[in-house]
Amino acid sequence: LSVFLENFFVRQGERAFREGEKEREYLYKKLTSLRASVSSRLQKTAGTDLSQAQLHDLATHVRTGKLLGKRKATWDQAIVAFEQALLLDPNHFEALTEMAIILSSRGSVSEAKELFSRALLVATTAEEKASVNQQLSLLP
């Protein structure tokens, strides 16, 4: 995975060089931020000691939860999917925040606050922290 990411960053840099200075500067900032985020996520994932199959299951549960969470009629199923993801990785930022959003929409404010608080503790970027703080500020 790290070789793939390194090649990706090299290709993006070459593209930016071809497209001019302004685009190069923009992409450099974006890629620097992305690289830090990816590196942080890889370190967190490495610390979970999950097998490749478990990592795949984790990603599947999160994707399923996000899809089911788009419709009020399937919120219960989305929560089950996020719970399955959190069983594999209790500190999965996306699962925590997405489940908290659904719970707050259902009126389970105290549960949502708890999940947002956990997400705030595992947030790795300023953007993630700002997003969680914004969601918390909307809760009564």
Disulfide bonds with the S-S distance in Angstrom:
none
